[in-house]
Amino acid sequence: MKDVLIIGGGVICTFIAYELSKTHANIVLLEKERQLGQVQTKHNSALIHSPVMVPPSKGVLKARFAKEGNEMYQSLVETLHIPHLKNGAYVLALDEDDMNELNDMLKEAKQRKIPAHFVSIDVVKQTEKYVSNQVIGALALPTAMTADTTVLCQTLAQKTKEHGAKVLTNRCVCDIHVADDGFTVYTKDGSMIKTKQIINAAGIHADDIAAMVETRVPYQIKPQKGEYMVLPASHQGMIKHTLFPVPKQNTKGILAIPQPDGTIRLGPTNTPQKSKNEALVTSAGMAKIKTSLNQMIHHLPYDQVVQTYAGLRSSLDDDDFFIERSKEYPNFIHVAGIDSPGVTAAPAIAKHVINMLLNQNTAIKKTR
Ligand SMILES: Cc1cc2nc3c(=O)[nH]c(=O)nc-3n(C[C@H](O)[C@H](O)[C@H](O)COP(=O)(O)OP(=O)(O)OC[C@H]3O[C@@H](n4cnc5c(N)ncnc54)[C@H](O)[C@@H]3O)c2cc1C
């Protein structure tokens, strides 16, 4: 009998498993794919966002965990040896309305004690030669960075295993039975594991997993597709900072995002879609990326794009993350609706979930 079984092997689950493996708990993580972190955690911008981009109006938990997570990553990427690029971000203003928005963002940043400052167009142009003539100034966000999310998940899993816990891939959970002393979890390969507690962080499929246990699932995942194109590492240095437009309504906009390996990701779009099983790149998506970026940046070599891809955000109707115990079965914890900024928030979400477990379960004790 396991103390805790974690469903999913993205950045959220691997951080939770890593933190939990520092306790006395007997744990196992189950991931349906052959490798960890290959679904939402890979098909994204790989940005550790400045919390300025995640105001409390977008969700109280999102804002809190983005701030805590961003602070934790500043040293974590070095102690865990994760390839990263501490390059900061610029939010670019194209007109006076944008400048007013940046002013409001700066005020909020000061209130929340988040590093941010204005930079003139002359300063922007010293490093960003290709910004368009429409750009009139920028808000600098020095704590934004990018990190290799695949290496991150693999490293966390490796450390989890070194602490004696099990991390199993190719294990697709297909059914869960409720028992008096916990749950029995069945996987497609025919195995069965008994556990006292379950953490459900199955990303886009969190509601499908929840439906195996709950009479009424308290949320529904509504996938939002984000498409990208990628410039090769031969263009490393063409763009130094992550370049954002001023965020509008529900999205952070379409960005240029330099990566630790020298490539530059361009995107993402944001379109609702029904299917959870495909994330297709479309010509409309590619056109949207070009039109948006051309306002901010000149001479992007679209003819040299080496890769395109799309990811599905595991979004809910409610803007915020859903991190709660099941009301029906309190030993089942939902960590759902973890769309952006889930990578940024992951280490802080993990600490929060561990505290939920430590406060409730006498079998789980802190060791380190
Ligand atoms: C387009 C896009 C851009 C984004 N950009 C950023 C960004 O720049 N910065 C940021 O902080 N966040 C960003 N995000 C959000 C971030 O990627 C997610 O919040 C984060 O990856 C969520 O991690 P997760 O572990 O919950 O989900 P996932 O990475 O999807 O992991 C869930 C795992 O569960 C597994 N699973 C599902 N069903 C089962 C089953 N039945 N049995 C076993 N395993 C199962 C899946 O295979 C998967 O590996 C972006 C997301 C998208 C889509």
The ligand as a MOL file (V3000), in Angstrom:
LIG
                    3D

  0  0  0     0  0            999 V3000
M  V30 BEGIN CTAB
M  V30 COUNTS 53 58 0 0 0
M  V30 BEGIN ATOM
M  V30 1 C 0.7860 27.3400 -25.3640 0
M  V30 2 C 1.2110 27.3390 -23.9210 0
M  V30 3 C 2.1280 28.2790 -23.4430 0
M  V30 4 C 2.4950 28.2900 -22.1080 0
M  V30 5 N 3.5260 29.0960 -21.6830 0
M  V30 6 C 3.9060 29.0620 -20.3830 0
M  V30 7 C 5.0290 29.8250 -19.9420 0
M  V30 8 O 5.7440 30.4290 -20.7310 0
M  V30 9 N 5.3120 29.8370 -18.6170 0
M  V30 10 C 4.5760 29.1350 -17.7170 0
M  V30 11 O 4.8530 29.2440 -16.5250 0
M  V30 12 N 3.5690 28.3430 -18.1090 0
M  V30 13 C 3.2290 28.2800 -19.4250 0
M  V30 14 N 2.2300 27.4640 -19.8580 0
M  V30 15 C 1.5340 26.6300 -18.8850 0
M  V30 16 C 2.3760 25.4210 -18.5060 0
M  V30 17 O 2.9290 24.7920 -19.6360 0
M  V30 18 C 1.4770 24.4680 -17.7550 0
M  V30 19 O 0.8190 25.1430 -16.7180 0
M  V30 20 C 2.2630 23.3120 -17.1270 0
M  V30 21 O 3.0710 22.6850 -18.0860 0
M  V30 22 C 1.2730 22.3340 -16.5300 0
M  V30 23 O 1.9870 21.2070 -16.0960 0
M  V30 24 P 1.1960 19.9070 -15.6990 0
M  V30 25 O 2.1870 19.0200 -15.0960 0
M  V30 26 O -0.0350 20.2710 -14.9280 0
M  V30 27 O 0.6020 19.3840 -17.0980 0
M  V30 28 P 1.2770 18.4490 -18.1980 0
M  V30 29 O 2.6360 18.8800 -18.5330 0
M  V30 30 O 0.2970 18.3630 -19.3200 0
M  V30 31 O 1.3970 17.0730 -17.4440 0
M  V30 32 C 0.2850 16.2460 -17.1920 0
M  V30 33 C 0.7520 14.8420 -17.4560 0
M  V30 34 O -0.2970 13.9520 -17.1120 0
M  V30 35 C -0.1820 12.8400 -17.9800 0
M  V30 36 N -1.4540 12.1080 -17.9800 0
M  V30 37 C -2.6390 12.4990 -18.4740 0
M  V30 38 N -3.5510 11.5310 -18.3400 0
M  V30 39 C -2.9220 10.4970 -17.7160 0
M  V30 40 C -3.3390 9.1990 -17.3310 0
M  V30 41 N -4.5710 8.7450 -17.5460 0
M  V30 42 N -2.4280 8.3940 -16.7010 0
M  V30 43 C -1.1420 8.8020 -16.4720 0
M  V30 44 N -0.7040 10.0190 -16.8760 0
M  V30 45 C -1.5790 10.8560 -17.4740 0
M  V30 46 C 0.1340 13.4730 -19.3320 0
M  V30 47 O 0.7030 12.5610 -20.2310 0
M  V30 48 C 1.0690 14.5980 -18.9230 0
M  V30 49 O 2.4390 14.2750 -19.0630 0
M  V30 50 C 1.8740 27.3860 -21.2100 0
M  V30 51 C 0.9800 26.4300 -21.6840 0
M  V30 52 C 0.6850 26.3740 -23.0480 0
M  V30 53 C -0.1810 25.2780 -23.5550 0
M  V30 END ATOM
M  V30 BEGIN BOND
M  V30 1 1 1 2
M  V30 2 1 2 3
M  V30 3 2 2 52
M  V30 4 2 3 4
M  V30 5 1 4 5
M  V30 6 1 4 50
M  V30 7 2 5 6
M  V30 8 1 6 7
M  V30 9 1 6 13
M  V30 10 2 7 8
M  V30 11 1 7 9
M  V30 12 1 9 10
M  V30 13 2 10 11
M  V30 14 1 10 12
M  V30 15 2 12 13
M  V30 16 1 13 14
M  V30 17 1 14 15
M  V30 18 1 14 50
M  V30 19 1 15 16
M  V30 20 1 16 17
M  V30 21 1 16 18
M  V30 22 1 18 19
M  V30 23 1 18 20
M  V30 24 1 20 21
M  V30 25 1 20 22
M  V30 26 1 22 23
M  V30 27 1 23 24
M  V30 28 2 24 25
M  V30 29 1 24 26
M  V30 30 1 24 27
M  V30 31 1 27 28
M  V30 32 2 28 29
M  V30 33 1 28 30
M  V30 34 1 28 31
M  V30 35 1 31 32
M  V30 36 1 32 33
M  V30 37 1 33 34
M  V30 38 1 33 48
M  V30 39 1 34 35
M  V30 40 1 35 36
M  V30 41 1 35 46
M  V30 42 1 36 37
M  V30 43 1 36 45
M  V30 44 2 37 38
M  V30 45 1 38 39
M  V30 46 1 39 40
M  V30 47 2 39 45
M  V30 48 1 40 41
M  V30 49 2 40 42
M  V30 50 1 42 43
M  V30 51 2 43 44
M  V30 52 1 44 45
M  V30 53 1 46 47
M  V30 54 1 46 48
M  V30 55 1 48 49
M  V30 56 2 50 51
M  V30 57 1 51 52
M  V30 58 1 52 53
M  V30 END BOND
M  V30 END CTAB
M  END
